[in-house]
């Protein structure tokens, strides 16, 4: 049985940005629980990283489809 191919760069970027998004959400929750308004920065970072994750996931899917010729 052949070894599975390593994930592509867009898949790795999507995974990394997803991890950043989850960590930013956790940091925002901790900041707001402690009464710090610094959590707003973490919420903004979570929004940015979730958009980046969505973009790289869509870009990776689009790269695997065959081109449409008319």
N, CA, C and O atoms as a GROMACS GRO file, in nm:
protein
  280
    1UNK      N    1   0.085  -0.118   0.000
    1UNK     CA    2   0.000   0.000   0.000
    1UNK      C    3   0.089   0.124   0.000
    1UNK      O    4   0.176   0.137   0.086
    2UNK      N    5   0.068   0.215  -0.096
    2UNK     CA    6   0.153   0.334  -0.102
    2UNK      C    7   0.126   0.429   0.014
    2UNK      O    8   0.016   0.432   0.070
    3UNK      N    9   0.228   0.504   0.048
    3UNK     CA   10   0.215   0.602   0.157
    3UNK      C   11   0.125   0.716   0.112
    3UNK      O   12   0.128   0.755  -0.005
    4UNK      N   13   0.044   0.772   0.203
    4UNK     CA   14  -0.042   0.885   0.164
    4UNK      C   15   0.042   1.007   0.131
    4UNK      O   16   0.149   1.030   0.188
    5UNK      N   17  -0.008   1.085   0.037
    5UNK     CA   18   0.063   1.206  -0.002
    5UNK      C   19   0.055   1.310   0.108
    5UNK      O   20  -0.047   1.319   0.177
    6UNK      N   21   0.160   1.389   0.125
    6UNK     CA   22   0.154   1.495   0.227
    6UNK      C   23   0.052   1.600   0.185
    6UNK      O   24   0.030   1.621   0.066
    7UNK      N   25  -0.008   1.667   0.283
    7UNK     CA   26  -0.106   1.771   0.249
    7UNK      C   27  -0.040   1.887   0.176
    7UNK      O   28   0.078   1.918   0.198
    8UNK      N   29  -0.117   1.950   0.091
    8UNK     CA   30  -0.065   2.063   0.013
    8UNK      C   31  -0.046   2.186   0.100
    8UNK      O   32  -0.091   2.190   0.214
    9UNK      N   33   0.021   2.286   0.044
    9UNK     CA   34   0.048   2.407   0.123
    9UNK      C   35  -0.079   2.483   0.161
    9UNK      O   36  -0.085   2.544   0.268
   10UNK      N   37  -0.182   2.480   0.075
   10UNK     CA   38  -0.304   2.552   0.111
   10UNK      C   39  -0.375   2.481   0.225
   10UNK      O   40  -0.437   2.546   0.309
   11UNK      N   41  -0.367   2.350   0.229
   11UNK     CA   42  -0.430   2.275   0.339
   11UNK      C   43  -0.358   2.304   0.471
   11UNK      O   44  -0.423   2.320   0.575
   12UNK      N   45  -0.226   2.310   0.466
   12UNK     CA   46  -0.150   2.342   0.587
   12UNK      C   47  -0.180   2.483   0.635
   12UNK      O   48  -0.194   2.507   0.755
   13UNK      N   49  -0.189   2.577   0.542
   13UNK     CA   50  -0.221   2.716   0.580
   13UNK      C   51  -0.360   2.724   0.641
   13UNK      O   52  -0.382   2.796   0.738
   14UNK      N   53  -0.455   2.651   0.583
   14UNK     CA   54  -0.591   2.651   0.638
   14UNK      C   55  -0.592   2.593   0.779
   14UNK      O   56  -0.661   2.644   0.867
   15UNK      N   57  -0.516   2.488   0.801
   15UNK     CA   58  -0.509   2.426   0.933
   15UNK      C   59  -0.443   2.520   1.034
   15UNK      O   60  -0.489   2.532   1.148
   16UNK      N   61  -0.336   2.586   0.992
   16UNK     CA   62  -0.267   2.680   1.083
   16UNK      C   63  -0.356   2.798   1.120
   16UNK      O   64  -0.360   2.839   1.236
   17UNK      N   65  -0.427   2.852   1.022
   17UNK     CA   66  -0.514   2.964   1.054
   17UNK      C   67  -0.634   2.921   1.139
   17UNK      O   68  -0.685   3.000   1.218
   18UNK      N   69  -0.678   2.797   1.122
   18UNK     CA   70  -0.784   2.746   1.208
   18UNK      C   71  -0.736   2.736   1.353
   18UNK      O   72  -0.810   2.769   1.445
   19UNK      N   73  -0.613   2.690   1.372
   19UNK     CA   74  -0.557   2.682   1.507
   19UNK      C   75  -0.544   2.821   1.568
   19UNK      O   76  -0.574   2.840   1.686
   20UNK      N   77  -0.498   2.918   1.489
   20UNK     CA   78  -0.487   3.055   1.537
   20UNK      C   79  -0.623   3.110   1.576
   20UNK      O   80  -0.637   3.180   1.676
   21UNK      N   81  -0.725   3.078   1.496
   21UNK     CA   82  -0.860   3.126   1.525
   21UNK      C   83  -0.910   3.069   1.658
   21UNK      O   84  -0.966   3.143   1.739
   22UNK      N   85  -0.891   2.940   1.679
   22UNK     CA   86  -0.937   2.878   1.804
   22UNK      C   87  -0.862   2.936   1.924
   22UNK      O   88  -0.923   2.964   2.028
   23UNK      N   89  -0.732   2.954   1.910
   23UNK     CA   90  -0.655   3.011   2.020
   23UNK      C   91  -0.694   3.157   2.047
   23UNK      O   92  -0.697   3.199   2.162
   24UNK      N   93  -0.724   3.233   1.943
   24UNK     CA   94  -0.766   3.372   1.962
   24UNK      C   95  -0.901   3.379   2.032
   24UNK      O   96  -0.922   3.466   2.116
   25UNK      N   97  -0.991   3.289   1.998
   25UNK     CA   98  -1.122   3.287   2.065
   25UNK      C   99  -1.103   3.252   2.213
   25UNK      O  100  -1.165   3.313   2.299
   26UNK      N  101  -1.018   3.155   2.242
   26UNK     CA  102  -0.991   3.119   2.382
   26UNK      C  103  -0.929   3.237   2.458
   26UNK      O  104  -0.965   3.263   2.572
   27UNK      N  105  -0.836   3.306   2.394
   27UNK     CA  106  -0.774   3.422   2.458
   27UNK      C  107  -0.875   3.534   2.480
   27UNK      O  108  -0.868   3.604   2.582
   28UNK      N  109  -0.967   3.553   2.387
   28UNK     CA  110  -1.070   3.655   2.403
   28UNK      C  111  -1.161   3.622   2.520
   28UNK      O  112  -1.197   3.711   2.598
   29UNK      N  113  -1.199   3.497   2.533
   29UNK     CA  114  -1.285   3.456   2.644
   29UNK      C  115  -1.214   3.479   2.777
   29UNK      O  116  -1.273   3.533   2.871
   30UNK      N  117  -1.088   3.440   2.784
   30UNK     CA  118  -1.013   3.459   2.908
   30UNK      C  119  -0.999   3.608   2.940
   30UNK      O  120  -1.013   3.648   3.055
   31UNK      N  121  -0.972   3.689   2.840
   31UNK     CA  122  -0.957   3.833   2.862
   31UNK      C  123  -1.086   3.896   2.913
   31UNK      O  124  -1.084   3.977   3.006
   32UNK      N  125  -1.200   3.859   2.852
   32UNK     CA  126  -1.326   3.917   2.895
   32UNK      C  127  -1.367   3.867   3.034
   32UNK      O  128  -1.427   3.941   3.111
   33UNK      N  129  -1.335   3.742   3.065
   33UNK     CA  130  -1.366   3.690   3.199
   33UNK      C  131  -1.285   3.764   3.305
   33UNK      O  132  -1.334   3.788   3.415
   34UNK      N  133  -1.163   3.798   3.273
   34UNK     CA  134  -1.079   3.871   3.367
   34UNK      C  135  -1.112   4.020   3.371
   34UNK      O  136  -1.054   4.094   3.451
   35UNK      N  137  -1.204   4.065   3.288
   35UNK     CA  138  -1.245   4.204   3.290
   35UNK      C  139  -1.159   4.296   3.206
   35UNK      O  140  -1.166   4.418   3.221
   36UNK      N  141  -1.079   4.240   3.117
   36UNK     CA  142  -0.992   4.321   3.032
   36UNK      C  143  -1.059   4.348   2.898
   36UNK      O  144  -1.121   4.259   2.839
   37UNK      N  145  -1.046   4.471   2.851
   37UNK     CA  146  -1.101   4.506   2.721
   37UNK      C  147  -1.006   4.469   2.609
   37UNK      O  148  -1.036   4.493   2.491
   38UNK      N  149  -0.893   4.412   2.643
   38UNK     CA  150  -0.797   4.365   2.542
   38UNK      C  151  -0.855   4.250   2.460
   38UNK      O  152  -0.805   4.218   2.353
   39UNK      N  153  -0.962   4.191   2.510
   39UNK     CA  154  -1.027   4.083   2.438
   39UNK      C  155  -1.081   4.126   2.303
   39UNK      O  156  -1.099   4.042   2.214
   40UNK      N  157  -1.106   4.255   2.286
   40UNK     CA  158  -1.155   4.304   2.156
   40UNK      C  159  -1.050   4.279   2.048
   40UNK      O  160  -1.084   4.244   1.935
   41UNK      N  161  -0.924   4.296   2.082
   41UNK     CA  162  -0.817   4.268   1.986
   41UNK      C  163  -0.816   4.120   1.948
   41UNK      O  164  -0.797   4.086   1.832
   42UNK      N  165  -0.838   4.033   2.046
   42UNK     CA  166  -0.842   3.889   2.019
   42UNK      C  167  -0.961   3.853   1.931
   42UNK      O  168  -0.950   3.765   1.846
   43UNK      N  169  -1.074   3.919   1.952
   43UNK     CA  170  -1.192   3.893   1.869
   43UNK      C  171  -1.163   3.934   1.724
   43UNK      O  172  -1.200   3.862   1.631
   44UNK      N  173  -1.098   4.048   1.705
   44UNK     CA  174  -1.063   4.091   1.570
   44UNK      C  175  -0.965   3.995   1.504
   44UNK      O  176  -0.977   3.965   1.385
   45UNK      N  177  -0.868   3.947   1.581
   45UNK     CA  178  -0.773   3.849   1.528
   45UNK      C  179  -0.843   3.718   1.492
   45UNK      O  180  -0.809   3.655   1.392
   46UNK      N  181  -0.939   3.677   1.573
   46UNK     CA  182  -1.015   3.555   1.543
   46UNK      C  183  -1.094   3.572   1.414
   46UNK      O  184  -1.102   3.479   1.333
   47UNK      N  185  -1.154   3.689   1.393
   47UNK     CA  186  -1.227   3.714   1.270
   47UNK      C  187  -1.137   3.712   1.148
   47UNK      O  188  -1.173   3.654   1.045
   48UNK      N  189  -1.022   3.773   1.158
   48UNK     CA  190  -0.928   3.774   1.047
   48UNK      C  191  -0.880   3.633   1.015
   48UNK      O  192  -0.876   3.594   0.898
   49UNK      N  193  -0.843   3.558   1.117
   49UNK     CA  194  -0.791   3.424   1.091
   49UNK      C  195  -0.900   3.329   1.041
   49UNK      O  196  -0.871   3.238   0.963
   50UNK      N  197  -1.025   3.348   1.083
   50UNK     CA  198  -1.130   3.262   1.030
   50UNK      C  199  -1.155   3.292   0.883
   50UNK      O  200  -1.181   3.200   0.805
   51UNK      N  201  -1.147   3.419   0.844
   51UNK     CA  202  -1.160   3.453   0.701
   51UNK      C  203  -1.044   3.395   0.620
   51UNK      O  204  -1.065   3.348   0.508
   52UNK      N  205  -0.924   3.398   0.675
   52UNK     CA  206  -0.810   3.340   0.606
   52UNK      C  207  -0.826   3.189   0.592
   52UNK      O  208  -0.793   3.132   0.488
   53UNK      N  209  -0.876   3.124   0.696
   53UNK     CA  210  -0.899   2.980   0.691
   53UNK      C  211  -1.001   2.946   0.583
   53UNK      O  212  -0.980   2.854   0.504
   54UNK      N  213  -1.110   3.020   0.580
   54UNK     CA  214  -1.214   2.998   0.479
   54UNK      C  215  -1.156   3.016   0.338
   54UNK      O  216  -1.186   2.936   0.248
   55UNK      N  217  -1.074   3.120   0.318
   55UNK     CA  218  -1.015   3.147   0.187
   55UNK      C  219  -0.924   3.032   0.143
   55UNK      O  220  -0.934   2.985   0.030
   56UNK      N  221  -0.837   2.986   0.232
   56UNK     CA  222  -0.744   2.880   0.195
   56UNK      C  223  -0.815   2.747   0.174
   56UNK      O  224  -0.771   2.667   0.091
   57UNK      N  225  -0.924   2.722   0.246
   57UNK     CA  226  -1.001   2.599   0.223
   57UNK      C  227  -1.065   2.604   0.084
   57UNK      O  228  -1.059   2.505   0.010
   58UNK      N  229  -1.125   2.717   0.048
   58UNK     CA  230  -1.187   2.730  -0.084
   58UNK      C  231  -1.083   2.725  -0.195
   58UNK      O  232  -1.107   2.667  -0.301
   59UNK      N  233  -0.968   2.785  -0.171
   59UNK     CA  234  -0.861   2.785  -0.271
   59UNK      C  235  -0.808   2.643  -0.292
   59UNK      O  236  -0.776   2.604  -0.405
   60UNK      N  237  -0.797   2.567  -0.185
   60UNK     CA  238  -0.751   2.429  -0.198
   60UNK      C  239  -0.850   2.342  -0.273
   60UNK      O  240  -0.810   2.258  -0.353
   61UNK      N  241  -0.979   2.362  -0.248
   61UNK     CA  242  -1.082   2.285  -0.318
   61UNK      C  243  -1.084   2.322  -0.466
   61UNK      O  244  -1.100   2.235  -0.552
   62UNK      N  245  -1.069   2.450  -0.495
   62UNK     CA  246  -1.072   2.495  -0.635
   62UNK      C  247  -0.952   2.442  -0.713
   62UNK      O  248  -0.962   2.418  -0.833
   63UNK      N  249  -0.841   2.423  -0.647
   63UNK     CA  250  -0.722   2.372  -0.714
   63UNK      C  251  -0.732   2.225  -0.751
   63UNK      O  252  -0.661   2.178  -0.840
   64UNK      N  253  -0.819   2.151  -0.684
   64UNK     CA  254  -0.833   2.009  -0.712
   64UNK      C  255  -0.933   1.980  -0.824
   64UNK      O  256  -0.932   1.871  -0.880
   65UNK      N  257  -1.019   2.077  -0.857
   65UNK     CA  258  -1.118   2.055  -0.962
   65UNK      C  259  -1.054   2.069  -1.100
   65UNK      O  260  -0.964   2.150  -1.118
   66UNK      N  261  -1.101   1.990  -1.196
   66UNK     CA  262  -1.048   2.007  -1.333
   66UNK      C  263  -1.098   2.138  -1.393
   66UNK      O  264  -1.208   2.183  -1.358
   67UNK      N  265  -1.022   2.199  -1.480
   67UNK     CA  266  -1.065   2.325  -1.540
   67UNK      C  267  -1.186   2.304  -1.631
   67UNK      O  268  -1.200   2.201  -1.696
   68UNK      N  269  -1.271   2.404  -1.631
   68UNK     CA  270  -1.391   2.399  -1.714
   68UNK      C  271  -1.360   2.465  -1.848
   68UNK      O  272  -1.318   2.580  -1.853
   69UNK      N  273  -1.380   2.391  -1.956
   69UNK     CA  274  -1.358   2.447  -2.089
   69UNK      C  275  -1.489   2.452  -2.164
   69UNK      O  276  -1.570   2.360  -2.155
   70UNK      N  277  -1.510   2.557  -2.236
   70UNK     CA  278  -1.640   2.572  -2.304
   70UNK      C  279  -1.621   2.565  -2.447
   70UNK      O  280  -1.718   2.576  -2.522
   0.00000   0.00000   0.00000
